[in-house]
Amino acid sequence: MEQGARFYQLDDSVRVAVNTALALGEPLLVTGEPGTGKTQLAYYLAEKLDCGPVLRFQVKSTAQANDVLYQFDAVRYFHAGRGEVGTGLDPRDFREKGVLWKAIESDRPRVVLIDEIDKAPRDFPNDLLQALDEYQWTVLETGEHQRLPSDKWDLRPVVIITSNEEHKLPAAFLRRCLHCHIPFTPRLLARAVAARAEELGSPSQSFVELALKRFMEVREVVVRKRPSTAEALVWLRTLHVFGVEEAQLHSALEELPHLEALLKEEEERELLKRRG
């Protein structure tokens, strides 16, 4: 991700949203389908703002809001004390700082990425609201109280939250965030390809235009798991490695060369054949 940040192309609408979020110190919710550069935006900002490495929290279906703040290993604590609480163990030894904790302890603003929040349980976003509002919380297991000092308020983190929009987010949470949507467009795809032209074999402009036109046609047919930017780049690289010529891209969709690089499941390739 860090290496890919130098290829990132910032659209005007995204730039406005980012600048607004930075000016107000508000979290920025970035939505869009996979492959539109939502996650990459956080790494781009970290590089441009010289914020150090991105502090990333990958949301899972079992995640709790507290996991962004800290994690406490209750099982290890239990076994270390042989099942008896109060044996002289320091519970802080079983507590790990989360990304938001690390961010507010930093001597410079850090970029915190909460990635794919739509995968979380429904209560996760709203439970996170207080920490994002006040940057303070209490560790129940240790009694520690953590807060961002008032004299460091200008060092509060840049919070980027991404969503693939697989599930709706609570209205209260949406009201709390600034919002930016990145649509998947031919222009976005063309810019991504242009930025990586050398590693794709520096194909001709006509080759790229035709390949991307056919790629978008495939996306129109395969709607359940549409290929995204990542698949397009792999496909173009595959075409280069195997010496595919432009004329071969004029074939029917189901006969396009190296479709396996675009459509990972046989079911999707069969769908393309039936629609052809």
Helices and strands as residue ranges (DSSP letters): G 3-7, H 12-24, E 28-31, H 38-48, E 55-58, H 66-69, E 70-72, H 74-80, G 91-94, E 95-97, H 99-105, E 111-115, G 117-119, H 123-134, E 136-138, E 145-147, G 150-155, E 158-163, H 171-176, E 178-181, H 186-195, H 205-221, H 229-241, G 246-250, G 253-255, G 259-261, H 266-275
